Every structure is written in structure tokens, then in C-alpha cells.
Amino acid sequence: MKEKGLNLLRNILRKTILPLRKKREEWLSNFRFSMAFRISLAYLRLMLTHGVLFFAGFFVIFMFNAKADYDLLAEDMMDMLSAGNLTAIENPYHDQGVTMKVEGSHTHQVIYDDAAYRQSTSKDFIFGIHYERENRIFIYEDTRKLTVGDGEYLVTFQYDMADSYIRFLSLAWKLLLLYLIIVALIIRKGKRSDTKLFEPVRIMSAQANRLTVNNLNSERINVEGTKNELKDLANVINAMLDRIETSYESQKQFVSDASHELRTPIAVIQGYVNMLDRWGSSNQEVLQESIEAIKNEAKSMQDLVEKLLFLSRHDKKTLKLVKKRFNMRPLVEDMVKETRLVAPNRVIKNPVMEDVIVYGDKQALKQAIRIFIDNAVKYTKDGDEITILCQKINEDCVITVSDTGIGMTKKDIDNIFNRFYRSEHVRNQNIGGHGLGLSLAKLIILAHTGRIKIRSQFKKGSSFIITLPKRRF
């Protein structure tokens, strides 16, 4: 039954309160309030609500202070009653607002009574206070026990605090006026402070509106003189703009390099198509040469596009690797055999081949290792040595591809994994390639939490050491 009642109440609130709240939010959304205005409004609300608490507390303190004065008079009366004759009681403080009623504790026989409020009952007094606004009555009642000789008596004091209440109201209006003036001054001053405080936000907004592709490298938020959280926000935004600029420049360079790499094979294909159009049907030698060249260039374009797609999937975080446990040794041995077939003029050595279990995508790792081996073949000459090792070192899989080819300079080593980077020495020797292979291989190795170490000496050869750590279960 109780649960049904709660569900009924929830349904009523859902049908009444929530629609009203939604309409209120929709109505407020039509107004555009500044942050400074909202903060000022919030502080105004806080000051008004806390002002009510202040006046309530002030009233309690004021009345308790007045009651303390009456308590001193009541204590004096108690001393006089204890030492005097109860049959001849006089109240010297009657005109000062202290009245009393003396009666027997057990017999309830009234001995003296000049109480200001004689119709007192337990319902008339709440926490010892009786208040009537119409008659301007504000009386506090306090009952104490009195022992005189063998007799016990009850002494009920009544404090007429109407004058104190009136004095409080008179003082409260003055305090209220002063408080409202202070609130108005605080709001006015606070609004200026809020405007000054949010000046960096206005500057940020203005600079953000000025940002375009053309000035992305020059527009930054000035953080000088700012020493609060807004400085941290400005630094974060500046760092974000730096990353955006770097990403944009990288993307622009990527597109430029990709366009350049595609332009060459397209130009070659167009050239041979024009040759075929002129002489291909009558000249068998031109026809065969054109077909071979177009096939090679088409294959090169296909290889470039596939690499670009791989890199694009990685950048979009859509690249998926199917990982499982497998033995790396047979994979490397197969690639050694393939290399001997495609590069018979190179001396291929594999002195160390050890069984080692790795956890990863077999095809992706094969593609990465094939890139290192193909580079070793590409940048060596007939008779040069290529050494391929597969070792188990500290439970990790270590694959080494070394050659005695043209080697690399320090500049090459620093940039070798950048997309489309190709050494000047390589370009001068007309060695083919797009400069994407090593960057692709690095992505694959890093995706397997691996690392790559390079050792190279110009004109003496290079070594790539790939370490795939053992998977920790």
C-alpha cells in the first residue's frame, strides 16, 4: 500500500512538476545572461537569504541580552524572598517589567501574584514565550523553586519584553536599510570585479573568432598578468592550438607528399598512353615497353594507396589487429627463403634462429619485418651481406635485420620514421620508394608494445633491432 502511494506521488510529480520545470528552462533559455550577471544574481540571492538568517540571529541575540537583564532582577528578587517574610512580599521591579507569582509547591496556594499575564496556561507559552501582535504583548515566563525554612514554593517570573521587542523593530529597520545599501554597493562593485575577472574570457572569445587557417600559427592567448584558473585555461587552449597547428601542418604536408608521390606514376602512365596512341599499334617494341611500364607504375600506385589506407586507419583509430600466440621462428625462416629467391645477388645469412612465442597479429608483424628486409635489399648492392636473426633474449623476441649497404647519416636516423621522408643520398641514386614503409612498420611494432633500435654508419651499413616483449598474463 505504501509503495503504491509513493508510485502515485511520483506519477503526479512527473506530470506536474517536471513539465513546469521544463517550460521554465525553455523560457529562461530565451534570455542570454552574461556570466558576470549570473554571478551577481547568485551573490544577491545568497546575501538576501543569509540576510534573513542574520536578522533572525540578531533578534535572538538582542532578546536574550534583554532577558539577561531581567534575569539579574529576578535573581535579586529570589534573594529578597529567601531572606524575607513571604506574608509581606513587595515587588520593587514591577514598574521595570518584572512581575511574579508565588505559590506553594504542593498546595498551590497563591501567596503573591502581580503577574502581567494572568490567563497563562501551558498552551499560551511556547518555550516560555507568549506573544500577541495585536495587543503588543511579548512576555517571557520563568518558573523557579524557592525554599524558605521548611516550606517549598514555586516562583513564576514574567518578563514584559514588549519594549525590548519594539526597540528591536526600530533598530531592525535601520539595520535593514543599511544592509540593503551595503548589498547594493557590493553588487555594483562586484559587477565591475566580475567584468574585470572575465576580461580574459572575452579576449579568448575574440581571439577564437579571429582564428583561421592562415593565422593559426600566430594567434595565441596572452597569459601575462593572469594568475588564477583562467591562466591555466589559457595555457590549455594555447597547447591545444599548438597541437591543432602541428596536426594541420602534418596533414597538409601529408597531402602534399601523397600528391607528389602519385603525380609521378600518373605522369609516366600518361606518357606511355600517349606513346601507345601514336605508335603502339604499329610498333611492337613500343607496345611491350609501354605495357611493362604501365604495369610497374600501377603496381607502385597500388602499393602507395594501400600504405596510405593503412596509415589512415591508424590515424582514425579504426585499425584492428587480430592477435594470437604463435612461434616467430617459422615466420622469419619463410621470409629468409623468400628473400633469397627475390634477391639472389645478395648474401643472405641467418646464423641464429630460435623458437620464441609471441602474442600479436601474425600478418601485420610479417608485413613490418618484410619492410625492414626489403629496405635492406633496396639499399645494398650485389655481393653485400644481409643478416637476419630471430633470438629469444630474456623471454622477449628480438629480430635483427642488418646489412652492409649505404648506411645512414645522423639526420637520416632522426627522420627515418617520418612519413614520406627519403634521404638525399637515396634520391640522388634514383632508388625507388615512397618513404612510407618504415613509418608503417613502426606503427605495427608500437601497436605490439615493441621497440625499434637503430645502429648505422654512413656507407658501411645499418642494423634494425626489433624487440617484441613477452606478453605478461
N, C-alpha and C positions, 0 to 999 in steps of 0.2 A: 504494500500500500504506500509506504514511504517512498519507494523507488518510483512508483507511478506518479506520485505528486511531484517529485523532482524532475522527471521527464516532462510532465505537463508544464512546469515552470520554465524549463529550458526552451520548450517549443514556443511559449508565449514571448519570452525574451528574444528568441531568434526572429520572430515575426514582427516584433515591435521595436525593440532597441536597436538591433542591427541595421534594419532599413533606415532608421532615423540617423544613425551614426554614418552610414554610407552617404546619405543625402547631405549631411553636414560636411563631410570630407569633400564631396563633389562641389559644394557651394564655396568652401574655402579655397578649393583649387583654382577658382576663377580669379582669385586675388593673388597678386605677386608681391609678397612682402620680402623686404631685404633682410639679410641675416642680422644686421645691426638693429632693425626694428623688432625682429623676433626676440633677440636677446634683451632689448629694453623692455619689451612686453613681459617677458618671463620674469625679469627682476622686479617689474612693477607688481606683478601678481604675487611674487614672494614677499615683497615689502608690505603689501596690503594685508596678506594673510598673517604674516608674522607681526604686523602692527596690531591686529586684533588680539593675538596672544600676548603682546607686550602690554596692552591696556588691561587685559584680564589679570595678568600677573601684577601690574601696578596697583589695580584695585584691591587685590588680595593683600598685598604688602601694606597698602595705605590703611585698610580696615584693621589688619592685625596690629599695626602700630597704634591705632586709636584704641583698640581693645586692650593693649598692654597698659595704656594709661589708666583705663578703667579697672584693670586687674590690681594695680597698685592701690587704688582707692578701696577695692573690695578686701584686699589683704589687711589694710588698716582697719576696716570695719570688723573683720574677724578677730583681730587683736583686741579691739574695744569690747566685743561681745564676750570674748573668753575671760576678760578681766572684770567685766561689769555685772550689773544686775539685769537679768533678762526681763524683769517685770517693768522696767523703766527704760525701754530702748529708745534712743533718738538716732536719727539718720542725718548726720551733718552734710552728707554728699547728695541729698535728694535733688537739690537745685542743679547739681553738676551732671545729672543724668544717671546716677546710680540709685536704684531702688531695690528693695529686698522684701522677702517674705520668710519669717522664722516660724517653724512648726516642729512639733515633737516627731522624733524619728519613728516611734511606734504608734503613738496615739493620734498623730496628725492634727493635734490641737494647735490652732494658729495663735501664736503669741504676738507677732507683729507682722503687719502687711501694708506696705505702701507701694506695691508693685505697679509699674506703669501700665502693664497689660494684664488685666485680671482674668480674662477669659482664656487663659493659657491651657492648652491640652497638648498631648503628645503629637497630635496632628498639626497643631498650629506652628510648632517649632521643628524645623528640619536642620539637623546638625546644630541645634541650639539657636537657630536664627529664625525670627519671624519678620516678614516683610509685607507691607501693604503700600502699593504705589499711590493709590487714590488718596489715602489718609496720611501719606508721608510718614509711615511708621517703619522703623528699622530697629528692632530690638534683639539683643543677644542675651540668652539666658544661660546661667551657670549655677549648678547646684553643688553645694559643698556640705560636708559633715562637720558638726561642732559638738564638742564635749565640754560640758561645764559641770564640774562636780561629778555626781553620779548620773546625770541626765545626758541624753544624746539628742541632738537636734539636727534638722535639715535647714540650711540657709540657702535660699534661692535668690541669686542676684540677677537683676535685669539691667542691662546697659542700654540706655536710649542713645543709639548711634545715628539717629536721623541727621543731626547736624554734621557729623563726620561724613555721612553719605552725600549730603548737599555740598559740602566743601570739596569732596572728591569730584562731583559732577562739574562744579565750577572750574576746578583745576584741569579736569579732563578735556573740556572744550578748548582751553588754551593750549594744552599739550597736543591735542588733535590738530589744531591749526598749525602749530609749529612743526608737527610731524609731516603734515601734507606739504608744507613749504620745503622741508628738507627732502622729501621724496621727489618733488618737482625739480629741485636743484640737482639731485643725484641723477635723475633721468636725463636731464639736459646735459650735464657733464658726462654722464655715461654714454650718451649717444655720440658725443664728439670722440670719446675714447674708443668706442666700438668702430666708428668710421676710420679712425687712425689705425686701429688694430687690424682692420680688414683691408687696409690700403694695399698690402702685398697681394691679397687675393684679387683685387681689381687689376693690379698690374699683371698678375698671372693670366687673367682672363683676356686682357688687351693683347698681351704677347702671344697667347694661344691663337687669337683671331688673326694675328699677323703672320702666323706660320704658314709657309708654303714650301713646295719642293725647292724653290730657288733660294730661300734663305734659311733652310733647315740647319745649315752648318754654322750660322752666325747668331741666330736668335736663342738666347738663354736668359733665364730669370736671374735678376740681380739679387744676391743674398746679403749684400753688405748692409750692416746696420740692423739686420733682423736677428733676434736672439731667442726666439721662442719656437713653438712647434711648427710655425709657418716656415721657419728656416729649414727644418727637416723636410717639410713637404716640398719646398722649392728645390732642395738638393735632390730629392727623389725624382721630381719632374725633370730636372736637368739631366740626371743619369738616364732616365727613360728616353729623353730626346737624343742623348748620345747613342743609346742602343738603337733607336729608330734610324738615326743617321747612318750608323755603321751597317745596319741591316739593309737600308735603302741603297747605300753605295755598293755594298756587296752584291745586292740583287741586280743593280744597274750594270755592274761590271760583269756579272754572270751572264746577263742577257747579251751584253756587247761581245763577250768572248764566244758565247754559243753561236751568235750570228756570224761572227768572223770564221769560226770553225766550219759552219755549214756553207758559208759563201764559196769557199774554195772548191769543195766537191761539186757543188751545183754549177759553178763556172766551168769546171772540167767536163761535166756531163753535157752542158750546153754546147761546149766547143766540139766535142765528138759527135753530138747530134747534128750540128751544122756540117761537119765533115761528111757524115753519112748522107745528109741531104744533098750534098754536092757530088760526091764521088763514090759513095758506099755501094751503090747498086752495080757499078761497073768495075770497081777496084776491089778485088778480093782481099788484098793485104790491108787496105784501109778499113774494110768491113771487120776483119778479125781483130785488128788493133783497137777499133772503137768499142767492139763488144767487150773485150777484156778490160779496157779502161773503165767502161761504164759499170761493169760488174764489180770491179775493185772499189770504185768510188761509192757505189750503192751499199756495198758491204761496210765501208768505212762510215757512211752516214747512219746505217742501221746500228753499228756499234756505238756511235756517239749518242744517238737517240736513246738507246737502251740505258746507257750510263746516266744520261740526263734524267730519265724517268726514275731510275734508282735513287739518285740524289734528291729528286723532287719528293718522292715518297718519304725519304728520311726527314726532309725539312718539314713536311706536313704531319709528321708523326704517324704515318699510315703504313710504314714499313713493318712487315711481320716476319719474324724468324721462327721456323719450326725447329725447336731444339730437342735433342735426344742424346743419349750416351752412345759413343762409337769409338773404335780404335783408329787413331790418326795414322798409324804406320801404313796400312794398305792404301790409304788415300794418297799419301805422299809418294809411295812407290809407284803408283799408277801415273802420277804426274811426271815422275822422273822418266818413265818409259816413254810417255808422250813427248817429252822434251827431246829425248834422243832421236825420235822419229822426225820431228819438225826442225831440229837444229843439228843435223849430222856433222856439221863442220865445227861444232863446239865440243870441248872436252867436258862431259858431264860426270861428276863424281858424287857418290853418296856413301861415304865411308861409314857413317853411323846411322842406323835405322832401328829405333827401339819402339817396342809396344808401349803405348800410352793412351789411356782412356780420357776422352774429353767430353764435355757436355755443350753441345751447340748445334747450329744449323749446318749440316754437312755440305750442302750445295753452296751456301754463302761462304763458308770457310775455304772451300775448294776454289771458288772464284777469287777470293782475296789472295790466296797463296799463288794461284796461277798468274795474277797480276805481277807479283814480285818476280816470278820466274820469267815471264815474258819480257819484263824490263831488263833482267839480266841478259837475256838473249839479244834484245834490241840494242843494248849499249855495249856489246862486246863484238870482237871481230873473229874471223876464222882462226881457230887454234887457241883462243882464250879458254880459260877454265871457268866452269860454273859448278859450285859445290852446294849440295842440298842436304841438310841434316834434319833428322827428327829425333829428339832426345827427351828423356824423362829426367828432369832435374828438380829435386825437392818436391816430387809429386806433380810438378807443373809440366805442361807440354811446351817445349822450346823448339821452334822451327827456324833454321838459319838458311838464308839464300845469299851466297857470296859469289863474287865474280872478279875477274882481273881485267875489267873493261876500262872505260874512260874516267870513272870516278866522278866525284862532285866537289865543288868548292864549298866554303862555309856558307856563302849566300844561298847556294842551291839547297843545302841541308836545311837552312832556316825556312825555306819557302816550298820545299818539295811536295808538301801535302796540301798546298793551296790549289784551289780549282783553276784549271787552265794554265797553271804555271809550267813553263818549259825553259830550261837553261839556254842561255845564249849560245853556248858551245854546241848544244844539241841542234838548235835551229840552223847554225852555220853548217852543220854536217848533213842537213836535209834528212834527218831521221824522222820518220812518220810518228804520229801520235796526237792526241788531243789534250794531254795534260790533266786528265780526269781519273786515270787509273788508280794512282796512289791515294788520292783523296777518297775514292770509293773504298779501297782496301782498308784504309784507316777507320772509316765508319763501321765496317764489318767487324774489325778486330775490337774496337771500343765497345761495340754492341755485345761482345762476349767478355767484357771487362778485362780485355787483354791489353798489352802494351807493345810498342814497337821501339826498338833501339837501332840507331844507325851508326855505322862506322864506315868512313870513306876517306880516301886520299886521292886528290886530283891526279888523273892519268895513271892511277895504279889499281883502282878497283873500289868496290863498295860491298858492304855486308848489311843485310837487314835481318835483325833478330826479333822474331815474333814470339811472345810468351803468352800462352793461354793458361790462366791459373786453374788449379783443380777446383771443381765445384764443391763447396762446403755444404754438407747436408745437415 
